[in-house]
Amino acid sequence: MEIILNDYHKKVNAEKLASMAYWMKHPLSRNESLRRLKLLREQRLASQSNW
């Protein structure tokens, strides 16, 4: 079975590759990574507590 990608999937894949290339060239510092993880945890807890 051959996989056929339409234009939308080709566009999304190109955007992902461009994003990955950017972040490989510009990695986050340890402190920035920890800050973002903390923020994500807080957001997750806030959204789960609303259920």
Sine and cosine of phi, psi and omega as CSV:
sin_phi,cos_phi,sin_psi,cos_psi,sin_omega,cos_omega
0.00,0.00,0.82,-0.57,-0.03,-1.00
-1.00,-0.02,0.69,-0.73,0.03,-1.00
-1.00,0.04,0.80,-0.60,0.00,-1.00
-0.90,-0.43,0.85,-0.53,0.01,-1.00
-0.98,-0.19,0.73,-0.69,0.09,-1.00
-1.00,0.06,0.01,-1.00,-0.08,-1.00
-0.88,0.47,-0.58,0.82,0.01,-1.00
-0.88,0.47,-0.74,0.68,-0.03,-1.00
-0.92,0.40,-0.60,0.80,0.06,-1.00
-0.89,0.45,-0.65,0.76,0.01,-1.00
-0.91,0.42,-0.72,0.69,-0.01,-1.00
-0.89,0.45,-0.69,0.73,0.02,-1.00
-0.89,0.46,-0.65,0.76,0.02,-1.00
-0.90,0.43,-0.64,0.76,0.02,-1.00
-0.91,0.42,-0.65,0.76,0.02,-1.00
-0.89,0.45,-0.69,0.72,0.01,-1.00
-0.90,0.44,-0.64,0.77,0.03,-1.00
-0.90,0.43,-0.66,0.75,0.02,-1.00
-0.90,0.43,-0.69,0.73,0.02,-1.00
-0.89,0.46,-0.66,0.75,0.01,-1.00
-0.89,0.45,-0.66,0.76,0.01,-1.00
-0.88,0.47,-0.75,0.66,-0.08,-1.00
-0.95,0.32,-0.42,0.91,0.09,-1.00
-0.93,0.36,-0.54,0.84,0.02,-1.00
-0.99,0.13,-0.41,0.91,-0.06,-1.00
-0.78,-0.63,0.94,0.34,-0.02,-1.00
-0.93,0.36,0.48,-0.88,0.03,-1.00
-0.97,0.23,0.49,-0.87,0.10,-0.99
-0.95,0.32,0.28,-0.96,0.00,-1.00
-0.87,0.49,-0.68,0.73,-0.02,-1.00
-0.90,0.44,-0.65,0.76,0.01,-1.00
-0.92,0.38,-0.63,0.78,0.05,-1.00
-0.88,0.47,-0.71,0.70,0.01,-1.00
-0.91,0.42,-0.62,0.79,0.02,-1.00
-0.89,0.46,-0.69,0.72,0.00,-1.00
-0.93,0.38,-0.62,0.78,0.04,-1.00
-0.89,0.45,-0.67,0.75,0.03,-1.00
-0.88,0.47,-0.69,0.73,0.02,-1.00
-0.89,0.46,-0.68,0.73,0.02,-1.00
-0.89,0.45,-0.66,0.75,0.03,-1.00
-0.88,0.47,-0.69,0.72,0.01,-1.00
-0.89,0.46,-0.66,0.75,0.02,-1.00
-0.91,0.42,-0.66,0.76,0.01,-1.00
-0.90,0.44,-0.71,0.70,0.02,-1.00
-0.88,0.48,-0.64,0.77,-0.01,-1.00
-0.91,0.42,-0.67,0.74,-0.03,-1.00
-0.95,0.30,-0.56,0.83,0.00,-1.00
-0.96,0.27,-0.49,0.87,-0.01,-1.00
-0.96,0.27,-0.27,0.96,0.00,-1.00
-0.98,0.18,-0.22,0.98,-0.03,-1.00
-0.97,0.25,0.00,0.00,0.00,0.00
